[in-house]
Amino acid sequence: MTILFTGAAGEVTGSCHLLETEWGLIALDCGMFQGGAERHLRNREKFPVNPQEVTAVLLSHAHLDHCGRLPLFVRDGFSGKIFATDATCQLTTIVLHDAATLNEEDANWKIKRLKKKGEDWSWVTPLFSTTDVEKMESHLEPVPYNQWQRLNKGMQFRFLEAGHLLGSAMIDLRWKVNGKERSLLFTGDIGPMKMPIVRDPARVEGTSVLLMESTYGDRNHSPKDNYQIRFGQIINETIANGGVVIIPSFAVGRTQEVLYVLSQLMREKVLAPVDVFVDSPMAEEVTKVYHHHLSLYDEEASSLVRQGRDPLSLPSLKFLRSVEESKTLNERQEPFVVIAGSGMCTGGRVKHHLAHRISDPKNTIIFVGFQAEGTLGRQIVDGVSPVRIFGEHYPVRARVEVLDAFSAHADQSELVRWTEGFLRPPEITFLVHGEKERAMVLQRILSERGWNCWIPESGQRFTLAVPET
């Protein structure tokens, strides 16, 4: 078997790893590149292999950097099945329809701007359309957790809980070479222990080859025993100052986690009563999927459900669907909390809220997730001021807080702890889904423990050793 790394290699986004086997080509994820001006070009580049020759896609979860190029893959000729858990299939459909709508709106806006300038606009097309997503949907094949499935004549796979997002999965592949069983485990994104709502990542005893995420390979999150209290304190302080709290958050997973924590803080009287707005139609649809898959909740969330409580509900919660509803918040004078996408401030309604309130010191921006290089969110976190939003420059005078304990990614200590479940190190481990400098720190730690670790670069091929007969 040969592994071709084509995304999330030496970087976080664009997850896509191709397995060249004697039974055909298999893709692990097919994600979108995010962050940086060149992302628009990279997402439009031809795939390094002909999608017509790929027999199957195994999808770890529904975040855009893992599923975002699937409509392009199908449009370019892929005709096989896209295997994922049931929740991932449902969430992927929602995520990609939303992305298609944004692509089409952006293209229309660019065409209008070019026409106004009298420039050529014929070259402007959306990355993919709603029709492309609808064609992709017919390829989705839901598969339960922990059940072996035949992939082709020589290989089988199963999904294991990854603890990162509702429906997220590690992909465990098995096959035989010279009569000996071989295995490859792709972690997708590994969640932290005791993350709200979702179950903890599955423990794995071993594999021949490991493809492991390394997003936070160089650092630990702030202590989890007080991050929820700190979250409530920041909001209370902002409310007391008459300000507004803006929480950039991905609609899939992170928004539901934030709602869970806010609900808990209000139940425990830690958080003062405040109006909470979720400014994202997609987040509302995703929350419905969470309500549909109660069996995937962890014990704490399941206990609340058994008591007749909705762990994702608040007395003062309102989902905003229309642009008109979103705009009404600009005129609102009293304090409130608004949760809006995107989580890295690369697009979506959060940019409008930032443009309106980022220069007022009464307000607070709370980042609850990773901010990739090249994104507006990363600039704000790094202290850049002014920042450019919609072509205008705004000084950053609002309070900026980072609560990385909200992260749905395991930190360094949790990644290392997860590897301690192995009875013996894999023959080879590839650290993916992480900026190179961060992956190198994790590589050093695991190497000191006797692990054979590599950090692949995009476009690199690795041929796995064949066991002797």
N, C-alpha and C positions, 0 to 999 in steps of 0.2 A: 504494500500500500504506500502511496505517496500523498503527502498533505501539501496542498497549495494554499498559502495564506494570502488572502486578497483584501482583507479589511480588519480593523481592530488589531492590527499588528504594529506595535510601537506607538499606538494611539488608542483612544477609547472607542470611537464610533466606527460605523461601517462594518459591523461584525459579519464576516463571511469566510468560511474555511471549506475548501473543496477537498474531498477524499477521492483519489483516483484508485479504484479497486479493479480486480479482474472481473467483477460483476457489474461494473459501470461506475459513473460519476455520481457522487452524493454531495449535497451542499448542507453544511451546518450553518443555519441562519442566512439571511440575505438582507442586511441592514443598510440604512442610509447614513451617509457621512454628514456630520453636523459640526458647526463651528468653523470659522475661518472663511475668508472670501472665496477660496478655491473650491469650497464644497459644492457649489452649483455646477462647476465643471466636472468634478469627480463623480458626482451622482449620474451624470450623463455619459460617462465613458463606457465603451463597450466592455462587457464582461470578459474576463481573461479566458474563458472557455465558452463554447457554443451552448447556450441554454437548452437547445434541442437534444444535446448529448447527455444532459443531467437526468438521471432516472428518478431522483427523489430529493426533497428538501426536508430536513429535520429542523423544526423551529423551536428554539428554547423558550421564547416568550414574546409578548406583544409590544414591547417598547420599539419606537421608530428606528432606533439605531440597530435593531436586530431584524425587523420585518419590513423596513421602509422601501426596499427596492424589489419586493416580490411582484408588484404589478408590472414593473419593467421586465422582470425575469420571464413572466408569462407572456407578455407582449412580444418578447424577442424569441419565443419559440418553446419555452418549457411546457411540457405536456404531462408531467408526472404528478404525483401526489405531494402535498405539503402536510406532513404529519406534525401534529401539535396536540396538547391537551384540549379538552372541550372549552374550558374557560379562555385559553389562549386563542382558539379559533374565533370565539365571539368577540374578544377584545381587539384582535387584529383587524377584524372587519370594521369595527368602529374607528380605530386609529387611522386606517388607510382611507376610509371614506372622508374623514375630516381632513387628512393631508391632501387628498385630491381636490377638495373644495378650496382649500387655501392655495394650492398650486394654480387652479383655474382663476381664482380672484387675483392673485399676483400677476399672472400673465395678462389678464384683462386690464389691470391698472398700468402695467408697463406699456401695453399697446396704446392705451389712451394717452399716456405721457409722450410717447414717440410721435404719435399722430399730431399732437398739439405742437410739437417742435418741427413738424414737417419732415421727420426722419423715417427711414425704412423700418417697418415693424413686422414684415412678413416672416422674419426668422424667429419670432417669439412664440413659444409653445409651452404649455405646462409640462412639468416633469412627467406626470402621468395624470390621467383623467378618471372621472367617476366610472366610465365604461371599462377602463383598464382594471379597476378594483373589482368591479362586478365579475369580470372574466376570471380574475384571480380567485374569487370566493369559491368557485366550483371545484377548485383543486384542494381545498382544505379538507383534511381527514382527521377528525377528532379521535384521540387515543387515550385510554385511561392511564393513570399512574400505575407503576409497579407491575405491569403485565407485559410479558415478552411478546413482541410482534415480529413477524417475518418481513424483512425489508426487500430481500431478493433471494436468489437461489443459495447464496452462501452466507448471508448475514442476517442477524436479528438485532432488535434494539428494545429498550424500555425507557420510560421516563421516570425519573426520580425527583422528589421535591427539592427545589432549589431555594425556597424561602425568600425569594426576591420580590415577588409580585403574585397576585392571584393567578394560578395556572402556570407559573414559571417552572421550568424543569431542567434538570441535568439530563444529558443524553448518554446512555450507556450502550455501546455497540459491542457485539461479540461475533467472531468468525473463527475459522480454523485454517491453519497453515501447516502443511506437513503433519497433519494429524494432531497438532497442538492448538489448544484454544488461545486466541488472542483477544484483546479487548482495548477499547478506546473510550475514555470518558471525557465528554465536553461539559464543563460546568455551567456554560451560559454565565449568568450573573449570580453569584452566591450572596444570599441575604445574610444579615446579622442574626445572631441568636436573640430570641425573645422580641422579635419585631412585631408590632401590633398587627392583629388580624390574621396574618398568614402563619403557616406552620414553620418550624425550624428546618434548616437544610438537612437533607438525608446524610447520614454517616456512611462512608464508603470504606471498605476494607482494602481494596486494591484494584489496580488496573495496569495493563501493559503500557499504555500511552495516556497521558493526561494533558488536556488543553484547559488551562485554568485562568480565570480572570485575575487581574492584578490592579484594579482601579485605585485602591488605597494601599498598595503594597509597601508604601514608605511611611505610613502614618496611622495613628489610632484616632478614632473619633473622641470627642469630649465624653466624660463619664456619663453613662446612660442612667445612673441612679438619680440624676437631678435635672436632666435636660427638659423634661416636661414641665417641672416647676419653673425653670428658667424661662421657658416659652411663655408661660402664664404671666410671669413677672414683667417681661418685656411688653406684652400686650397691655397689661394693667397700667404700666408707666406711660405708655403712649396715649392711652385713653384719658388718663388723668391730665395729660398735657393738651388735651383737645385735638390730638392727632389721629391720623389714619394709618393702619397697618397694612402693608402690601406684602403678600406672600407669593412670589413667583413659584409655581408648582406645576409639575406635569399632571395632566388630567387622569392619567392611568397609573394608579398605585399610590403616588405620593399625596394627591389630594385626599384620597380616602383615609390614608394614615393621619393626615393633619386633622381631618374631621373627627376621627376616632379620639385623638388626643384632646382636642377642644371639648368634645363631649364629656370626656372623663374629667377634665379640669372644671367644667361647669357643674358636673354632678357632685364633685368634691368641694365646691365653693371656693376653689383656688382662683378661678377666673371670674372677674366681675361680669355681669350681664352686658352683652354687646351684640350688635347686629353683625351677622357673618354672611357675606355674599360669596358664592362660588360663581365666578364670571366665566362660565365655560359650558356650552351645551354638551360637549363631548363628556365632560366630567359627570354630568347628570346621567348620561347613557351608561357610562362605565360603572357608576354607583349602582345602577339597576342590575348590572351583571354580578356585582358583588353580592347583592341581595339574593340573586338566583343561585349562588353557589355557596350556601351556608355550610355545606359539608366540608369545604376546604378551609374553614376558619380554624384558628388555634383554640386551645382550651379556654383561654380567658374570654375571647370574643364569643365562643360558643356558649359559655356560661351566661353571658348577658342575654343572648338570644333566648336561652331556656327560661330566663326570668321575665321574658316578654319585653325586653328593651332592645331598641335598635341602636347598636354601637356607633352608627354613622349618622345619627340624627342630633339636632340641636333645636332648642325652643325658638331661636331667632335666626334659623338658617333659611336662606333663599337662594335658589339657583336662578341665574340670569341667562335667558336664552337669546334674546334679540340684541342687536347692536344698540337699539334705542334704549333698552333697559340698562345696558352697560353705561351709556352716556349719562344717564341720570345721576350716576355716582359722582360725576365731575362737579355737579352743583350742590352736592350734599355737604353741609357744614359740620354736622355732628360726627363724633368719632365712629368708626366702624372698621371691620376687618374684611379685606377682599383677597380671595384666593383666585389667581388667574394664571393661565399659561401664556407663554411656555416657561418651563422650569429654568431654562438658561437665558431667558429674555431675548431669544433669537427671533421671535415673532409672536403673533397672537395678541390678545387683548391686554396682557400685562404691560406691554410697551406704551399703550395709551395712558394707563394709570401712572406709570413712571414719568412720562412726559408731563403729566398734569401735577404731580406731587413730589418729584424727586428733589426739587430745590427748596422745599419747605422743611426747616429743622424740626418742626413739631411731629413730622411723620417718621415712620420707621419701615425699612425694608428688611424682611427676614428671609434669608436664604436657607432652604431646608434640603438642599441636594447639591450634588457635584456640579461645578461650573467648568466646562471644558475650555481649553485655550481658544482664543479668538471670539468668544461669545461676549455679548454685552454684560451678562451676569458676571463673568470672570473679571471684566474691567472694573465693575462696581466693587466687587469683593477685593480686588487688588488696590483700590483707592484711587483709581483714575478719575480725574475731574478737570474739565467738564467731560461728559460723555455725549456721544452723538445718537440721537433718536429721531427717526423720520427726517434725517437730513439737517436737523437743528442741534445746536450744542446746548446742553443743560448742566449747570454746576450741580454737583452732588452735595447737597446740604442736609439731606435726610439722614437720620441715624441708620447705620447698616449693621446688621447682626447676622452671624453665620452659626447655624445650629446643625453641625454635620452629624450629630447623633441621630438625626432623622433619616440619614442615608439608608437606602435599601441595599447598599453594598456592604459586605463584611469588611472590617478594617484589617490592618496588618495582623494584629494579635488574633483576630477571629479566623483569618485565612490560615495562619500557622496552626491554630488549634484544630481547624477542620482537617488539615493534612495529618495530624497526629492520630487520626482514626485509621490510617493505612497500616496494615500489618507489616508491609515492606514498601520502600519507595518504588514508584513506577520506574520502568526502564528509562523513560525519558519524559520530561515535563516541559511543555511549551507555555510560557506566560504570555497571555494575550489580554486584550481589552484593558490596556493601561498605558499611560504615557511612559516612554522608555526609561526616563530617570526614576520613576516610581517602581517600575517593574524590576529594575536593576537592584534595588534595595531588597525586595522580596527574593530575588534570585540569589543574592549573597546569603541571606538567612537560611534558605532551603539547601543551598550547596554546602553550607557548614554542617548541615544535618545529614549529608550523604546523598542528597538528591542531585540527579543529572538534569539541570535546568537550562533552557534556551529561551531567548527572546527573539522570536522571528520578526523579520521585516516584511512589509507588504511586497508581494511578488515572489517571495522565497518558496522553494520546494524542499521538502525533506522526505527522503525515502526511508521507510522504516526497515530495520534489520529483519531478515527472515530467519526464524529459529531453525536450528539443525534438526535433521530427521532422527 
